[in-house]
Amino acid sequence: MKTDRLISAKLFFIFFLYCIFIPSWHASAEGSPPGSTSTLTLYFENDTFYDTDREYTHGTKISWISPDLSDYRNNPLIPAWSCPLIERVPFLNKPGYHHCVSFSLGQSIYTPEDKERSDLITNERPYAGITYLAVGFHSKNDRQMDTLELDIGIVGRHSYAQDCQQTVHRWVSAADPKGWKHQLRDEPVLNAFFERKWRVLRVKSDRGFGLDVIPHIGCGAGNALTGANAGGQIRFGWNLPNDFGTFLIRPGSDSNAPMDSNDPRFFRPPPSFWCPSLLGL
């Protein structure tokens, strides 16, 4: 247990330094309108920090969000044949809304609670990993954001979740889980998700402190996940970004592209800080 705590402290310190010294990255030059910027976001979740994974041991995702588009045909990354289909989705083509596209690459790793057993554990979550590519279509204004996301990936040995976990554990001198030989077999994954977020409250003081409330609802269908979700985020802080929050790794979570000239990350005024609280089902 002492070794686990030491590893946790090391990883937390590295992640803390990353948050301080690696700023948000935007593809266009400083001073460009926010709608003309693209946004790169790195998500990192690991049970090492608090040892409360509840059988979800690690998640990593990198997402790129395009500049705002007047319509989806303006993006060279979207195949021309798909544009008529996208334009038929009502909530993605609302007049007066900003539109953008996101592309993500991610991996999530799951292990049973008892990682010391090498036999098949039938009453806990099985060893499994999923590696996936996702494309998201976003439509937003100041109060609402709709997202349609399509995921394609693989579960099983060729997700390379086992390889990634064992490599990282060697780096940090941690013990390897013993039962990866029982992981789920290879299976392709195809899923579709829809999510809607609202900014129902936004309060800002003359000194830069602010509060906002961002609930959301969503649903998904496919062979990886079929179900519904509901939750929200409450943020309080100084120089709150004008976006729809930063959520945990899950479908439809890409919502933190800058929206206007008040976004502190884009125009780089004095440093900002805020504290989010996540609620969900």
ROFIVEX-59911 format. One line per 5 residues: number of its first residue (from 1); their letters; for each residue y, z, x negated of C-alpha. Coordinates in steps of 0.25 Angstrom, whole numbers. Example, Ala and Ser with C-alpha at 12.3 -4.5 7.8 and 13.67 -1.06 7.14 Angstrom:
REM ROFIVEX-59911
1> AS> -18:31:-49 ~ -4:29:-55
END
This chain:
REM ROFIVEX-59911
1> MKTDR> 0:0:0 ~ 9:3:-12 ~ 7:-11:-17 ~ 10:-17:-3 ~ 23:-10:-3
6> LISAK> 27:-15:-17 ~ 24:-29:-13 ~ 32:-27:0 ~ 44:-22:-8 ~ 43:-34:-18
11> LFFIF> 42:-44:-7 ~ 53:-38:1 ~ 62:-37:-11 ~ 60:-52:-14 ~ 63:-55:1
16> FLYCI> 75:-47:1 ~ 81:-54:-12 ~ 78:-67:-5 ~ 86:-64:7 ~ 98:-59:-1
21> FIPSW> 98:-71:-12 ~ 93:-83:-4 ~ 104:-87:6 ~ 101:-96:18 ~ 101:-111:14
26> HASAE> 108:-122:21 ~ 106:-137:18 ~ 120:-141:19 ~ 132:-137:11 ~ 140:-125:14
31> GSPPG> 152:-128:24 ~ 143:-138:32 ~ 143:-136:47 ~ 131:-126:50 ~ 125:-137:59
36> STSTL> 123:-146:47 ~ 115:-136:39 ~ 100:-134:38 ~ 94:-121:36 ~ 82:-116:28
41> TLYFE> 75:-103:32 ~ 64:-95:25 ~ 56:-85:33 ~ 47:-75:26 ~ 38:-64:34
46> NDTFY> 28:-55:27 ~ 21:-43:31 ~ 23:-37:16 ~ 37:-32:20 ~ 33:-22:31
51> DTDRE> 18:-23:31 ~ 18:-26:46 ~ 13:-40:47 ~ 3:-37:59 ~ -6:-48:54
56> YTHGT> 5:-58:51 ~ 7:-57:36 ~ 16:-68:31 ~ 25:-79:36 ~ 34:-89:29
61> KISWI> 43:-100:35 ~ 53:-110:30 ~ 62:-117:40 ~ 72:-128:39 ~ 82:-130:50
66> SPDLS> 90:-143:51 ~ 105:-144:53 ~ 109:-146:68 ~ 106:-159:74 ~ 113:-166:86
71> DYRNN> 99:-171:89 ~ 85:-171:83 ~ 86:-186:80 ~ 96:-183:69 ~ 86:-175:60
76> PLIPA> 78:-185:51 ~ 67:-174:50 ~ 63:-176:64 ~ 55:-188:67 ~ 61:-199:76
81> WSCPL> 49:-199:85 ~ 50:-184:88 ~ 65:-185:93 ~ 62:-190:107 ~ 52:-179:109
86> IERVP> 62:-168:103 ~ 73:-173:112 ~ 64:-171:125 ~ 64:-156:122 ~ 75:-151:131
91> FLNKP> 79:-138:124 ~ 80:-145:111 ~ 90:-155:115 ~ 101:-147:123 ~ 115:-152:122
96> GYHHC> 125:-144:114 ~ 114:-137:106 ~ 111:-138:91 ~ 98:-144:86 ~ 90:-142:73
101> VSFSL> 76:-144:68 ~ 68:-134:59 ~ 56:-136:50 ~ 48:-125:45 ~ 36:-122:36
106> GQSIY> 29:-109:38 ~ 17:-100:36 ~ 12:-88:42 ~ 0:-79:38 ~ -8:-69:46
111> TPEDK> -19:-59:41 ~ -27:-48:48 ~ -21:-34:47 ~ -33:-30:38 ~ -31:-39:26
116> ERSDL> -42:-32:18 ~ -54:-36:26 ~ -61:-49:21 ~ -70:-50:34 ~ -65:-58:47
121> ITNER> -56:-48:55 ~ -58:-52:69 ~ -49:-42:76 ~ -36:-46:68 ~ -27:-58:66
126> PYAGI> -35:-68:57 ~ -30:-73:44 ~ -22:-85:46 ~ -10:-93:41 ~ -2:-104:47
131> TYLAV> 7:-114:40 ~ 16:-123:48 ~ 27:-133:49 ~ 37:-131:60 ~ 48:-140:66
136> GFHSK> 58:-134:76 ~ 68:-140:85 ~ 80:-131:88 ~ 91:-132:98 ~ 102:-121:98
141> NDRQM> 116:-117:102 ~ 124:-104:100 ~ 115:-97:110 ~ 101:-103:111 ~ 91:-110:102
146> DTLEL> 78:-117:106 ~ 67:-121:96 ~ 55:-130:97 ~ 46:-128:85 ~ 33:-136:82
151> DIGIV> 24:-130:72 ~ 12:-137:65 ~ 4:-130:54 ~ -10:-125:50 ~ -17:-112:52
156> GRHSY> -29:-108:42 ~ -33:-110:28 ~ -23:-122:26 ~ -11:-114:30 ~ -13:-108:16
161> AQDCQ> -9:-94:22 ~ -20:-88:14 ~ -15:-95:1 ~ -1:-91:3 ~ -4:-76:6
166> QTVHR> -14:-75:-6 ~ -3:-81:-15 ~ 8:-72:-11 ~ -1:-59:-12 ~ -5:-63:-26
171> WVSAA> 10:-64:-30 ~ 13:-50:-24 ~ 0:-44:-28 ~ -5:-41:-14 ~ -19:-40:-9
176> DPKGW> -24:-53:-2 ~ -30:-52:12 ~ -45:-53:12 ~ -48:-61:24 ~ -42:-75:22
181> KHQLR> -55:-82:23 ~ -55:-79:38 ~ -42:-85:41 ~ -41:-95:53 ~ -46:-109:50
186> DEPVL> -37:-121:48 ~ -30:-126:61 ~ -18:-134:63 ~ -6:-128:71 ~ 3:-135:81
191> NAFFE> 13:-126:89 ~ 26:-128:97 ~ 36:-117:99 ~ 49:-116:107 ~ 59:-104:106
196> RKWRV> 72:-101:112 ~ 82:-91:106 ~ 95:-86:112 ~ 107:-79:106 ~ 110:-70:118
201> LRVKS> 120:-61:110 ~ 129:-63:99 ~ 139:-52:95 ~ 148:-53:83 ~ 159:-44:78
206> DRGFG> 172:-48:70 ~ 166:-42:58 ~ 154:-51:58 ~ 144:-42:64 ~ 135:-48:75
211> LDVIP> 123:-46:84 ~ 115:-56:91 ~ 103:-57:100 ~ 93:-69:99 ~ 81:-68:109
216> HIGCG> 71:-79:109 ~ 59:-84:117 ~ 48:-95:113 ~ 35:-100:115 ~ 24:-108:108
221> AGNAL> 12:-117:110 ~ 1:-122:100 ~ -11:-118:93 ~ -4:-108:83 ~ 4:-100:94
226> TGANA> 5:-101:109 ~ 14:-91:115 ~ 28:-86:118 ~ 38:-77:111 ~ 51:-69:114
231> GGQIR> 60:-61:105 ~ 73:-60:99 ~ 82:-56:88 ~ 94:-46:87 ~ 103:-48:75
236> FGWNL> 114:-39:70 ~ 122:-41:58 ~ 134:-47:50 ~ 137:-62:50 ~ 125:-65:60
241> PNDFG> 121:-80:58 ~ 123:-88:70 ~ 109:-92:73 ~ 97:-88:81 ~ 91:-78:72
246> TFLIR> 80:-78:61 ~ 67:-75:67 ~ 53:-72:62 ~ 43:-83:58 ~ 39:-89:71
251> PGSDS> 40:-103:78 ~ 55:-106:82 ~ 61:-95:73 ~ 70:-105:65 ~ 84:-102:71
256> NAPMD> 93:-98:60 ~ 101:-111:57 ~ 116:-109:56 ~ 123:-113:69 ~ 138:-113:67
261> SNDPR> 149:-109:57 ~ 147:-94:59 ~ 134:-94:53 ~ 136:-84:40 ~ 124:-90:33
266> FFRPP> 130:-104:33 ~ 144:-102:29 ~ 141:-90:20 ~ 152:-80:23 ~ 150:-65:19
271> PSFWC> 135:-61:19 ~ 128:-59:33 ~ 118:-49:37 ~ 110:-46:50 ~ 98:-39:55
276> PSLLG> 89:-46:65 ~ 80:-39:75 ~ 68:-47:80 ~ 61:-45:93 ~ 50:-53:99
281> L> 37:-54:106
END
